[in-house]
């Protein structure tokens, strides 16, 4: 599963890096649907954690989420996507990479540069751990 997630991250970040404004995804993924019952169940489950996260996230250090910051973020996510298959050989490193990708996503949505910096640190920790145990 991490390799598949890495593949989709690779697709999206690769397109960001070459300057595309819209993403191409395979039709079987783009046309997926969820029942409203499942969506409402998921939203109900996420309500409490999202309130906590909303209190912690704010607009700050804007240069990290500007044009150059977005390019650096896309590059970091692209590198993580390439590293995900070998990370499967080292326990928990894929989880650390997943945390980094989640933090990058939150940072982009909230324009929170501090969260973006934290995501870069977690990315570094993930890659360091992978190389340390594989080499």
C-alpha positions as CSV (number, residue, x, y, z in Angstrom):
1,X,0.0,0.0,0.0
2,X,2.8,2.6,0.7
3,X,4.2,2.0,-2.8
4,X,0.8,2.7,-4.3
5,X,0.4,5.9,-2.2
6,X,4.0,6.8,-3.3
7,X,3.0,6.4,-6.9
8,X,0.0,8.7,-6.6
9,X,2.1,11.3,-4.7
10,X,4.7,10.9,-7.5
11,X,2.1,11.6,-10.2
12,X,0.7,14.7,-8.5
13,X,4.0,16.2,-7.3
14,X,5.7,15.6,-10.7
15,X,2.9,17.5,-12.3
16,X,3.3,20.3,-9.8
17,X,7.0,20.5,-10.5
18,X,6.5,20.9,-14.2
19,X,4.0,23.7,-13.7
20,X,0.7,22.1,-14.4
21,X,-2.3,23.9,-12.8
22,X,-4.6,20.8,-12.9
23,X,-3.7,17.2,-12.2
24,X,-4.1,14.2,-14.4
25,X,-5.1,11.1,-12.6
26,X,-6.2,7.8,-14.0
27,X,-9.9,7.7,-14.8
28,X,-10.6,4.8,-12.5
29,X,-9.3,6.9,-9.6
30,X,-10.8,10.2,-10.8
31,X,-14.3,8.7,-11.2
32,X,-14.5,7.0,-7.8
33,X,-17.6,7.8,-5.8
34,X,-18.5,7.4,-2.1
35,X,-22.0,7.0,-0.7
36,X,-23.3,10.0,1.3
37,X,-23.7,7.7,4.2
38,X,-20.0,6.9,4.3
39,X,-19.1,10.5,3.9
40,X,-21.3,11.6,6.8
41,X,-19.9,8.8,9.0
42,X,-16.4,9.9,8.2
43,X,-17.2,13.6,8.8
44,X,-18.8,12.7,12.2
45,X,-15.7,10.8,13.2
46,X,-13.3,13.6,12.2
47,X,-15.3,16.5,13.8
48,X,-13.5,16.4,17.2
49,X,-9.9,16.0,15.9
50,X,-10.5,18.7,13.3
51,X,-11.6,21.2,15.9
52,X,-8.4,20.6,17.8
53,X,-6.2,20.9,14.7
54,X,-8.1,24.1,13.6
55,X,-7.2,25.7,17.0
56,X,-3.5,24.9,16.4
57,X,-3.1,25.9,12.8
58,X,-2.9,29.5,11.7
59,X,-1.6,31.6,8.8
60,X,2.1,32.3,9.6
61,X,5.5,32.4,7.9
62,X,3.8,32.9,4.5
63,X,6.9,32.6,2.4
64,X,6.9,28.9,3.1
65,X,3.5,28.5,1.5
66,X,4.1,31.0,-1.4
67,X,5.2,30.1,-4.9
68,X,8.7,29.0,-4.0
69,X,7.6,27.3,-0.8
70,X,5.1,25.3,-2.8
71,X,7.8,24.2,-5.3
72,X,10.1,23.2,-2.4
73,X,7.1,21.3,-0.8
74,X,6.4,19.5,-4.1
75,X,10.0,18.6,-4.5
76,X,10.2,17.2,-0.9
77,X,7.0,15.2,-1.5
78,X,8.4,14.0,-4.8
79,X,11.5,12.7,-3.1
80,X,9.4,11.1,-0.4
81,X,7.3,9.3,-3.1
82,X,10.5,7.9,-4.6
83,X,11.8,6.8,-1.2
84,X,8.6,5.0,-0.2
85,X,9.2,1.6,-1.8
86,X,12.6,1.2,-0.1
87,X,11.1,2.5,3.1
88,X,8.9,-0.5,3.3
89,X,12.0,-2.5,4.2
90,X,12.6,-0.5,7.3
91,X,9.8,-0.7,9.9
92,X,7.9,2.5,10.6
93,X,9.8,4.8,8.2
94,X,6.8,4.8,5.8
95,X,4.7,5.9,8.7
96,X,7.1,8.8,9.3
97,X,6.9,9.7,5.6
98,X,3.1,9.6,5.9
99,X,3.2,12.0,8.8
100,X,5.4,14.4,6.7
101,X,2.9,14.2,3.7
102,X,0.0,14.9,6.0
103,X,1.8,17.9,7.6
104,X,2.6,19.2,4.1
105,X,-1.1,18.9,3.1
106,X,-2.3,20.7,6.2
107,X,0.4,23.4,5.8
108,X,-0.7,24.0,2.2
109,X,-4.4,24.1,3.0
110,X,-3.9,26.5,6.0
111,X,-1.0,28.5,4.6
112,X,0.9,27.6,7.8
113,X,4.6,28.0,7.1
114,X,5.5,26.8,10.6
115,X,3.7,23.6,9.9
116,X,5.6,23.4,6.5
117,X,8.9,23.8,8.3
118,X,7.9,21.0,10.7
119,X,7.0,18.8,7.7
120,X,10.5,19.4,6.2
121,X,12.1,18.3,9.5
122,X,9.9,15.2,9.6
123,X,10.9,14.5,5.9
124,X,14.5,14.8,6.9
125,X,14.0,12.4,9.8
126,X,12.2,9.9,7.6
127,X,14.9,9.9,4.9
128,X,17.8,9.8,7.5
129,X,16.2,6.8,9.2
130,X,15.8,5.0,5.9
131,X,19.4,5.6,4.8
132,X,20.8,4.8,8.3
133,X,19.1,1.4,8.4
134,X,19.5,0.5,4.7
135,X,23.2,1.5,4.3
